[in-house]
Amino acid sequence: MKPTRIVTIVMVVVVGIAIGTLSEFALAITGRPVIILPITLPIALAVLGGIIIALAVPIRRMTGNAKAPKVDPFYATRIAMLAKASAITGALMSGIGMGVVGYLLTRSIVSTSAAWQSSATILGGVMLLVGGLVAEYLCRVPPDKGDEAKNGEGAAKA
């Protein structure tokens, strides 16, 4: 599994912005109330980012210490996949929050509480994105000494 590329993250953020903005416009055009993101959403996103890092730290400790027990490859793979999915989800949620804030700021009467709550969702999404990227980095396995000399490549993914 390859590390998450910045291009993927940027594309997902742009898609999230489009989803957030267009859904708000569609709801407003049809006369329905617009989406106001709850304050518990950024809190949950931030907590998930912390949990993902906490799950990846034991893998890093096992790979960096020769006396530590061997890494369970299935556990490491699951955490690496969870980290990648979290990074992409965090980017999407940040984009959706940006789209909602962008829509709310174009209105003549701005609900400040809704704008702040949506801004907090951007921050929570960024925290989940960063947590996923850090956990993905922690799940990297250092190359064997023989592999590095033969291939000339960097660290392999768990």
C-alpha positions, 0 to 999 in steps of 0.5 A, spaced: 500 500 500 502 506 497 502 512 502 496 517 501 498 522 496 497 530 496 493 530 490 488 525 492 487 529 498 486 536 494 481 532 490 477 529 495 477 536 499 475 539 492 469 534 491 467 535 499 467 543 497 462 541 491 458 537 495 457 542 501 456 548 497 451 544 492 447 541 497 446 547 501 444 551 494 439 545 492 436 545 499 435 553 499 432 553 492 427 547 494 425 551 500 427 546 505 432 548 511 439 548 510 444 543 513 447 546 520 453 541 522 452 539 529 457 541 534 458 534 536 461 532 529 468 536 530 469 533 537 467 526 534 472 527 528 478 530 533 477 524 537 477 519 532 484 522 529 487 521 536 484 514 537 487 512 530 494 515 532 493 511 539 492 504 535 498 506 530 503 507 536 504 500 538 506 498 531 511 503 531 514 501 537 514 494 535 518 495 528 523 500 532 525 495 537 529 489 536 527 486 543 520 487 542 515 482 539 514 481 532 508 485 529 502 482 527 501 483 519 494 483 519 493 488 525 498 492 522 495 492 515 488 494 518 491 500 522 494 502 515 488 501 511 484 505 517 489 510 517 488 511 509 481 511 510 481 516 515 485 521 512 481 521 506 474 522 510 478 527 514 479 531 507 472 530 505 469 532 511 473 538 511 471 540 504 464 539 506 465 544 512 468 549 507 462 548 502 457 549 508 461 555 510 462 558 503 454 558 502 453 561 509 457 567 508 454 568 501 447 569 504 445 577 506 443 574 513 449 570 516 447 565 522 454 566 526 453 560 530 452 556 524 458 559 521 462 557 527 459 550 527 461 549 520 468 552 521 469 547 527 467 542 522 473 544 518 478 544 524 475 537 526 476 534 519 483 537 519 485 533 525 482 527 522 486 528 516 492 529 520 491 523 525 490 519 519 497 521 515 501 520 522 498 513 523 499 512 516 507 514 517 507 510 524 505 504 520 511 504 515 516 498 516 523 500 515 527 496 510 532 490 511 539 492 510 540 487 504 533 490 501 536 497 501 542 496 498 539 492 493 533 496 491 535 503 493 528 504 495 525 507 502 521 504 507 516 499 505 508 500 507 506 495 513 
